[in-house]
Amino acid sequence: MTTAALALNPFSLMMEPELVLQTMERSQQLRGLRRHKLRPLDKPLIPLTKEALAARAAFDAAIDAEDFEANADSYLLN
């Protein structure tokens, strides 16, 4: 298989990490990407109120208290 064919085949690239790095270094598309800092999305943008936190806690408690095994028979197909 020629080098050009290897560079175009993603499965062969997975088997040869050196070739992947070389291909990435030669890629004009990767060089043309603009770089910018991404911020994590793990914090809510809108702060939660006490009522919202209480509602979430009540919902979680209701789910935890529910007996799923007892209700499983109604979901099973005969």
N, C-alpha and C positions, 0 to 999 in steps of 0.2 A: 504494500500500500504506500502511496507517495505521501510526502510530508503535507502537501496541500489537502489531500483527502483526509489525513489524520486531523488537520486543523479544523476541517469542516464537520467532522463527525463527533458529536458530543459524547457518545459512548466511549470512543477511543480516548477522548480527552480525560474522562474520569479515571482511566487506567494509567495515565501518564501525567502526574502532577507537574513535572518539569515543563512539559509541553504546554500545559495550561498556563503556567506563569509566563512563558515566552509569548504565547498568543495574547495574553492580557497586556503585556508590555508593548506589543506591536499594534494593538487595537486603537484606531483613530476614534472610534465611537466612545470608548472608555475615557480617552484623553479629553474628549469634547464635553464630558459631563460637568455641569457646574456643581461645585461643592458648597454645601450649606449645613449648618448645624441643626440637627433635629433634637427636639426636646421630648422627654418621656411624657406619655399620656396617662401615667398612673395616678395623677392627682386630678380631682374633679375641678373644672373651671368655675363652677358655681358652688359655693360652700353649702353644705347640707344644713338645714335647720334642725332644731331639736325634734320637731314633729316628724320630719322625714327620717331621722335616725331612729326614733321610737317606732315608727311604722315598719321600718326595715327589720328591727329587732323582733317585733311582734310576728312578722311574716316568717322569719327564720325559726322562731320558737314554735310556730304552728307546724311548719314543715318537719322540724325535728320530733315533734310530739306525735305526728301522724303514724299510724301503724300500716305500713305499706304491705306487709305480708298478709294481714287480715283482709285487705282490699284487693289482693292479687287475684282471687277467684273470679271477681266480676270482670276482670280484663282478659282472662284466659278463654281461648276458643275451645269448644268441645269437639 
